[in-house]
Amino acid sequence: MTDNTSTDEKDKGFWSSPFTSSLAKRDRVTPPEVIFGYFLGPFGGLLASGIFTSQLQNYFTDVLRLDLSFLTALQLISTVLIVIANLMVGQLIERTHCLAGKARPWILLSALTLAVSTVLMFFVPFEGVARMVWIAIAFNLYYSVAYPIYNTANSTLVAVSTRDTEKRGTMASFTNIAGFGVMGAGTMVFPILVSFFLKEDQNLWLLAMSAIALFTLITVYLQFRFTRERITEEVSASQSEGEKQEAPSLSRQLSSVTHEPMWWVIIVAYLLYQFSGAFKNGSMVYFCKWVLDNSYFGTVEAWGASQSLLSIMGALPMAAAILFVIPLCNKFGKQRVCIVGMVVGVIGGVIAGLGGSNIVPVAAGVAIKCLGSAPLGYMILAMLADVIDHIEYKNHIRTDGLTMSIYSCIAVAATPICNAIFSGILGGVGYDQAADVARGVAAQSAAAQAAIAGSYIWVETVAFAICGVLLLFFTVEKNLPAEQAALKERNEGAVTEANHE
């Protein structure tokens, strides 16, 4: 008996099943979609990454005691694979055509890949050279396969979910709140778990990360179910069947984005923001161990408490900022609010830098700096989505896949590149891996302490100053409402014409 069911019908049947159909049925964005699709899902999907950003370098150097030269080489070489993987995923997303959209199918796949690769990073059954080989493979399974798939698809969702700029801003904010939330978990909760319970026990590390992997699997699946690609549906409806199978060539996409000044402004600003943040997060545990005077908490060994305090002082202002960032951006525009935020961030960085080893002024400066970073952190995806609409208006093509793959490249490559550079810096200034925490600030040389403090405070402070200047040139919001109205009219006209034919 011959099966006459077409491939399209089978595809629709799969994506319409009770386990894969979207639960976002309405044409407008609803609260459950925001909560599950743009907060809880990204929180679970990025949780392991947040912990890795804060603790993976510490795990490699102080638990597995891996050679610093090996770590530097691993992370620099892996960056090449990471960039290639992100660019490939972006183009795969751009060429995905199915009922579920072009990004959501990859969200579903990443629920599994993220969970498995997270566990493998901490299941280390070997010693010596075999251990380094295992770590190299596991590291790249996460950073060059699983994370690019998830982060590129997750970043694309904001741009393809709706053209409503206020809703887009809300979704971008919640996605970035999730990102900051996982950083908080990685820098507040996990350090206490490490310093008091996990310590150097590899089995306990594996148990803890396995629980996180399971949480990731569940929450990313929920994200897939509670999202919808309305712009993908709109563009798809405006095209003929033949056109639906063809995405713009990579060269055409590259030409469109690289000839757009607004695209360069926001991409470079994001690169500075992300890389400086990676330097800060990767060096934070070392700053708390070897630079701060932890006797403030009664013992010089209380570095976990110091890290948690600094994390809380950074997280609270950013959490509070969500109450006013969106209303202020809706009233005054994203550009103005983000520029003011960068100025505030620089002031906070200077205060923290002048605090030296005294945790009180350092914590106050960190709080002010994080408050200033909140607007750009919350709005970066919305600003990128606005630029994508602007490019579509000018060039008649969507560049979601390419833009978000580059965005994801920056996000995922920042940690290994900065950790590799930081590992090289530590080796260059004579960092003592076997130093006794009980000796406190006396355990490391003045050169090592200066390098650590510069990485934690000053790199990000300088980057914020540059970002503030760059954003003076971000003017895409000025004509965006008229451009979006023209896009809607253009697509509706194409649908009408196709129906007449």
N, C-alpha and C positions, 0 to 999 in steps of 0.2 A: 504494500500500500504506500503510495507516494504522499509525502508531507507537503501540502500546498501552502502552508503558513509562511508568509514572507518574513524576511529578517527584521523589517521594521515592526511587524506585528509581534514577533517574539520579543523584540526589545521593549516595546510598550508594555507587553505582558509582564516582563520581569520588573520594570520600574513601577508598575501599578499594583504589585503584590502587597499584601498586608505588612510585609517587613521592609519594603523599600519605597513605598509611596510617600510623597511629601504630606505632612500634616499642616502645612501653611497653605490653606485653601483660599484665603481672601486676596483680593487685588491690592489691598493696603497692608502695610506692615503692622502686625499685632504684638501686644506685650509678650505672649508665649514665644513668638518667633525671636524677639530680642533677647529674652532671658535664656532660652535653650540654645538658640542658634548663634548668638553673638556674645554671650557671656559664659554660661556653663560649659558649652562645647569647647570654645577656645581655652578656657581655664584648664580643662582636662587635657586637651591636646598639647598645651604648652607647659604643663606642670613639670614634666621631667626636664625640659629644657631650662626652666627657671632654676631648678635645683642644680643642673649641670653648670650653668653659668656661674653660680656661687660656689659650688662645692666639688665639681669634677676635677679641677686642677689640684685642689687639696687632697682629694682621694688618690689621684695619680702619684703625687709627690710624697705625701705623708702616710698613706695607707699601703698602697702597692709599692711605694718607693722606687718608682720608675726613673730611669736616668733622664736628667734635664735636657741633654742633647737629643735624646730620642724623642722626647715630648715636643721639642721645638721643631724637629724635622717632620714628625707625624702631622702636626697641626698645620704647618705650612704647605706640605705636599697635599694633604687632604683638602685644603682650600681650593685647589685646582679642580678636584673632583666635585666638590660642593658647587662651585660656580657652574660647571658643565651640567650637573644634574638639575640645578634650578632652571637653567635656560631650556633644557630639554623638557622638563615638566611644564613650563610655561607654554611651549609650543604644542605639547600634547593636549593641554587644556584648551588651547585655541582651536584645535582640530577635533575636539570631542563634540559629537552631535547626538543627543539622545533626549528622551522625555525628561530625564532628571536634570538636564542642563549640561554645562560643560565643566563646571568646577565641582559640583556636588558628588558625582561618581568617584572622584578622586578623594573626597572627604571620607567616603565610605571605605575605600581601600586603605586609607591611612589609619583607620581605627585599628586594624590588625597590624600593620607594619610598625607603627609607633610602639604598640604594646610589646611585640616580640623583640624589637631591637633594644628597647629599654632594659629588658631582663638580661639580654646577652651581654650588655656592657658590664654587668656586675657578676655574671657567672664566669669566673676565671679559673679554670681547672688546671692551669699549667704554671710552670716556673721558668725562670731564665729567658732565653730567646723565644721559646714557644709562647710565653706569656705576652711578650711584646707583639708577636705576630697576631695573637688572639685579640689583643686590645686594638691593634691597627684595623683589623677586620670589623670588629664590633663597633668601633668608633665611626667607621665609614658607612656601616649599615644604617646607623642612626642619622648621622649628619649628611651623608651623600645620597641616601635613598628615602628613608622614612620621613625625616623632617622636611626636605624639599617638597615632597608630595603634599604633605599636610599644609605647610605654611603658605605655599603658593596658592593652593586651592582656597584656603581660609581667607587669605588676603583678597582674593578675587571676588569673594562673595559680596563684600560691601559694595563694590563697583557695579555688580550685575543685579543686585537685589531690587533697587528702586531708583528713580530719578528725583524723588522728593529729597531736596537737599537737607531739610531739617531732620527727616527720618534717617538719612544717610549719616548725618553728623551724630545722631544718637547711636546708631549701630556701630559706627567707627569708635565712638567713645566707649561703649560697652566692651567691644573687642579689645581695646587698649587697656581698659580697666582690668580685664581678665589677664592681659599680659603683665601689667604691673602687679596684679594679685599673685601670680605665680612667682614673680621676682620676690615679692614679700614672703611667700612661703619658703622660697629658697634661701632668703637671707635672714628671716626672723625665726621661723619654726624649726627648719632643718638644722641650723647650726647648734641649737640647744640639744636636739636629738643626737647630733654627732658628738658634741663635747661631753654629754652626760651618759649616753647609752651606746651608740654605735661604735664610737671611738675607732679602733683599728681592727675590729672584728669583721672580716669580709662576709661571713655568713649573715650577720645582722644587716649589713648593707644590702645584700641580695634580697633578704626578706622584705625590707622596707621598700626597695625599688620595685619588687614584684607586686606589692599592694598598689603602688602608684600606677604601674602598668595596667592593672585591672581597672582602676578608676578611669584611666585614659580610654580604654576600650569602650566602656559604657557611655561616657560623656560625649565622645566624638560621634558615636552612633546616634545619640540623641540630637546632636547638632545636624547631622545629615537629615534626620526625619523632620526637623522643625525649620528648615530653610527652603527658600524658593528663589529662582532666578527670573525675575520679572522682565528685566531688560533683555536677557537672552531670548525669552519667549517673544518679546516685542520685535527684536531684530530678526528672529527666525521667521516670524509671521510675515514680515515685509519682503522676504526673499522667495524666489522660485525654488522648486525642488532641486534643480541643478546647482543653484548657488549655495544651498544649504550644505553641500558636501565640500565646499572649498573655503578655506580660511585665507586671509591675506598672507602673502608670502612674508617670510622673515625679513627679507631685504626691504620690502615696502613698509613693514611695521617699524623697522629700525630707522628708516628715512623719516617716517612721520614723527617719531618721538625725539630723535636727535636734532631735528630742525625746529623743535618747539622750545623756546627759552624757558617757559614756565615749567616744563618737565625737568629741565636741568636744575632749576632753582630748588625744586622740592626734593629731587633725588639726592642732590649734593647735601642739602640740609639734613635729610634723613640719614645719609651716610655718616656725617659728622656726629649727629645725635646718637646713632646706634653704636658706632665704634667707640666713642668716648664713654658711653654707658657700659660697654663690654670691658673696657679697661678698669672702670670703677668697680664693677661687680666681680671681676676676676681677681682683683687685688684686695678686695674688702676683708677677706678672712685674714690675709697677711697683715693688713693695717691694724686690725683688731688684736692680732696676736703679738705683734712686734713693735708697733708704734704707739698705740694708746697705753696709758697708765691704767691698767685694769684693777689696781688696788682700790679704786673708787668703789668697787663691789665687794671689797673685803679680802680679795686674793688676786694675785697677779695672773693666776691661771683662768680667770673668769672671762676669757676672750669671747666665748659663746654669748654671754650676757651682754657684753659690749656690742657685739654684732647685732644682736636682737634689738637693743636699744636704738642703735643707729638706723636699723631697718624700720622700726616703728616710727621714729621721728621723720623718716622719709615717706612712709606710707600714709600716715595720718593726714598730712597736708594734701597729698594727691587724692586721697579718698574724699576729703572735704571739697576739693576743687571741682569735682564732678557736679556739685550743686550750682556752681556759677559759671563754669567754662562754657557749657552749651548755651545758656541764655545770653551770655556776653557775646559769644561768637555769632549767634543769631541776630543780635542787635548791632554790633559794631563790625562784624566780619572776622573770619578766622585769622587773616593776616595781622591785623592790628593787635588782637588779643595775644597771639603767639609771640609777636615782637616784644610786647611788654613783659610777657613771661620770661623770655630769654634775658632781659635786663635784670629782672628779679633773681633769676638763676645765677647770674654772674656775681651779684652782690652776696648771695648766700655762699657761693664757692670761695670768695675772698675771706669771708668770716671764718669758714671751716678751715681754710688753709692757715690762717693766722692763729688758730687754736692750738697748734702743735700737738702735744700728747694729752692735753686736757680735754676730757670727753665732753664737758659741758658746752664750751663754745663750738667744738666740732659738731656736736649733735644739733645745736641751734642753727649753725650754718648749713648743715645737711638738710634740715627741715625747710629752710628758706629756698635752698637750691632746688629741692624736689617740687616745692610749690610752683616755682617758676617754670620748671620743665613740664608741668602738667598740660597746659594748653596744646603745645606742639605734640606731646605724646598722645593725647586723646584725639587730636584732629588730623594727624598725618595721613591716615587712610582716606578720610573724607576729602582732604585736599588733593590727594592723588586721584581719587575718583572724579573730582571736578576737572582735573587736567585731562583725564581720559575722555570725558564728555567734550571738552574743548577741542581736543584732537579729532574726535569723531565729527564734530561740526565742521572743522576745516578740511579734513581729508577723507571723509566718508568711510572710515574704517574704525573698528574697535581695536584697541591695543591692550586689552585687559591682560591677556596671557603674558605678553612680553614685559609689560610694565610691572606686573605683580611677580613675575619670575625674578626680575632684577631687584625688586623690593625684598623678596625672599632671600635672594643671594646675599644682600647686605645684612639682613637679619641673622641668617644662619652662619655666614662666614665671619661675622664680627667676633664671635666668641673664640673660635680656633685661631684666627689670625692674631687677635690681641693677646690670647693666652700664650701663643708661640712667641710673640715679641716679648711678653712679660717674662716667660721662662728664660729667654735669652738675656734679658736685663738682670734677672736674679742671678744667673750664672756669671754675668759680667761684673757684678758688684760684690761677689763673694757670699751669696746667701747660704747659710748653714742649714741644710736639711735635717741635720741631727740635733739641732739646738733644743735645749730644755725649756719648755714653756714656763717652768717654775722660775726661771731667771728673769722673765718679763722683758722689758725694753733693753736690758743689758745683754740679751742673748745674741743680738744681731749688730753688725757694724753700723756706723753712722751713714755710710754710703748706701747700705741696703735699706735702712730706714728712710732715707731721703728718696730713693727710687720708688719705694712702696707708697710713700705719701704723695709723691708726684703723680703716680699712676691712679691713685684713688681719688684725689681731689682736683689737681691742677689741669690734667688733660681735659676733663669734662668742662671745667670752668672756661678754658680758652675756647673750646668748641662751641659753647653756648654763645659767646661773644660773636664768633664768626657767623653762626646761624642767624642771630639777630640782624646782622647786616645783610645777609643773603635774602631774608624774607622781605626786606624793603622793596625788592624787585618782583615779588609775587602778586600780580595784579589780575589773576584770572577771574576772580569773583565779580569784577566790575560788570562784565557783559554776560555772565553765565546764565541768568534767568532767560534772557532773550534767545540765547543759543540753544538752551534746552527746549524751549517752546518750538523753535524751528526744527529741532531734531524730531520731536514728537509729531509735528505736522508732516515732516518728510517721510517718516516711517508709516504713518497712517495713509498718506497718499500712495505709497508703494503698495500697500495692502489693497487699497481700492482699485488701483490699476491692474494688479494681478487677478483680482476677482472678475473684472470686466473681460480680461483676456480668456 
